[in-house]
Amino acid sequence: MSFMDEKFTSTNKDNDELILDTQESDYKNLITRLKEINLTIGLLKKSLDKL
């Protein structure tokens, strides 16, 4: 393996880790948002039941 190949491989690994971190963060944000939506729907149902 040449020096350039090692550098390229290292850069790809760093990029892959960044992508995985971003995807994990996006997933956690999505789960949080879905929980908030679920809570809002539950509160709306309770409000409608009182009518």
Phi, psi and omega in degrees: 000134180273169179302317181295321178297319179296317179296317180295317179298317179298317180296318178298318180298315179299317179295318179298318179295320179296317179297316179296319178297318179294317179296319178296318178296317178299318180297315180296320178296321179296314179299316178299315181295319179295324176295320178296318179296318179299318178297316180298317179297318178299318179294321178295320178298316179298320179296319181291325180295332181284342182284000000 
